[in-house]
Amino acid sequence: MYVNAGLLTLIYPFLVFGYALLEETRPRKKFWEFIRKYNQVVVFMKFIFNLSIVSDLMENKAWMSFAAWLKPGIEKQELPGLVMYMLPEILIMILLMLNEINLRLSGLYYQIESDIETVPDGIQRNIAKGDLDLVQEMKI
């Protein structure tokens, strides 16, 4: 995000540090769906703006002054630089898909841990099972 900083990529740090870290357990399914869809839009926009038809419009003085003031994070890139330009969003997309696969395999895609069992309920379940070592470790 340091290299491709702009208005488009500014949302990622706000979402991760402003919302995801403030959740008590972990973000719900809707958060991950929003991030995935937003990431798809960013990759699509970067791709479209680097087509030869649209990239010629980016050499217009009006676009250049707009980009200088707002820094949207969209630039014209040639083929070798295009891969590095789109690589952060592609890596984010890969990690989001791996996270979704992990959540589906663990059965936590549609609900979070606190929906299944609260912390006090888990402690009571462990006490009932006779697992007093875990409870004693938690008191220390």
C-alpha positions in Angstrom: 0.0 0.0 0.0 3.0 2.3 0.4 3.8 2.2 -3.4 0.1 2.3 -4.6 -1.2 4.7 -2.0 -4.4 6.5 -2.9 -8.1 7.0 -2.1 -8.9 3.5 -3.4 -6.4 1.7 -1.1 -7.0 3.9 1.9 -10.0 1.9 2.8 -8.0 -1.2 3.6 -6.2 0.1 6.7 -9.3 1.8 8.0 -11.3 -1.5 7.7 -8.5 -3.6 9.2 -7.5 -1.4 12.1 -10.7 0.5 12.6 -13.2 -2.3 12.5 -11.7 -5.8 12.3 -9.4 -5.3 15.3 -12.2 -3.8 17.4 -14.5 -6.8 17.0 -14.6 -8.9 20.1 -14.0 -12.2 18.4 -13.5 -11.8 14.7 -15.5 -10.1 11.9 -18.6 -11.7 10.6 -19.2 -13.1 7.1 -20.6 -9.8 5.8 -17.3 -8.0 6.6 -15.3 -10.5 4.5 -17.8 -10.4 1.7 -17.6 -6.6 1.6 -13.7 -6.7 1.5 -13.8 -9.3 -1.3 -16.3 -7.3 -3.4 -14.4 -4.1 -2.8 -11.1 -5.7 -3.8 -12.7 -7.1 -7.0 -13.9 -3.5 -7.9 -10.4 -2.1 -7.3 -8.7 -4.8 -9.4 -11.3 -4.3 -12.1 -10.8 -0.5 -12.1 -7.0 -0.7 -12.2 -7.3 -3.1 -15.2 -9.8 -1.0 -17.0 -7.8 2.2 -16.6 -4.8 0.5 -18.0 -6.4 -0.5 -21.3 -5.1 1.5 -24.2 -8.4 3.2 -24.9 -8.9 4.5 -21.3 -5.2 5.1 -20.6 -5.0 7.7 -23.4 -7.6 9.7 -21.6 -5.4 9.7 -18.5 -2.9 11.9 -20.3 -5.5 14.6 -20.4 -4.6 17.7 -18.3 -7.9 17.6 -16.5 -7.3 14.0 -15.3 -3.7 14.8 -14.4 -4.8 17.7 -12.2 -7.5 15.6 -10.7 -5.0 12.8 -10.0 -2.6 15.3 -8.5 -5.1 16.7 -6.0 -7.0 13.6 -5.0 -4.4 10.8 -5.6 -7.0 8.2 -6.5 -4.4 5.4 -6.7 -4.9 4.7 -10.4 -2.0 5.2 -12.7 -1.0 4.2 -16.3 1.4 1.3 -16.2 3.3 -0.6 -18.9 3.2 -4.4 -18.8 6.2 -5.2 -16.6 5.1 -2.5 -14.0 1.4 -3.5 -14.3 2.0 -6.8 -12.5 3.7 -5.0 -9.5 1.0 -2.3 -9.7 -1.8 -4.9 -9.2 0.1 -7.4 -7.1 -1.1 -6.0 -3.6 -4.7 -6.4 -4.5 -4.1 -9.8 -6.1 -2.4 -11.0 -2.9 -5.2 -9.6 -0.8 -7.7 -11.5 -3.0 -5.7 -14.7 -2.6 -5.6 -14.3 1.2 -9.3 -13.5 1.4 -10.1 -16.7 -0.5 -7.8 -18.8 1.7 -9.5 -17.3 4.8 -12.9 -18.1 3.4 -11.8 -21.7 2.7 -10.4 -22.0 6.3 -13.6 -20.6 7.8 -15.8 -23.0 5.7 -13.7 -26.0 6.7 -13.8 -25.1 10.4 -17.6 -24.5 10.3 -17.2 -20.9 11.3 -18.2 -19.2 8.0 -21.8 -18.4 8.8 -21.4 -17.8 12.6 -18.6 -16.7 14.9 -17.3 -18.4 18.0 -19.5 -16.4 20.4 -22.6 -17.5 18.6 -21.7 -21.1 19.3 -20.5 -20.8 22.9 -19.7 -17.9 25.2 -16.5 -17.9 27.3 -18.3 -18.5 30.6 -20.2 -21.4 29.0 -17.0 -22.9 27.8 -15.5 -22.6 31.3 -18.6 -24.3 32.7 -18.4 -27.1 30.1 -14.7 -27.7 31.0 -15.5 -27.8 34.7 -18.4 -30.3 34.0 -16.1 -32.5 32.0 -13.6 -32.6 34.9 -10.9 -30.6 33.1 -9.8 -28.7 36.2 -6.3 -28.1 35.0 -7.5 -25.7 32.3 -9.6 -23.8 34.8 -6.6 -23.5 37.2 -4.4 -22.3 34.4 -6.9 -19.6 33.6 -7.0 -18.4 37.2 -3.2 -17.9 37.2 
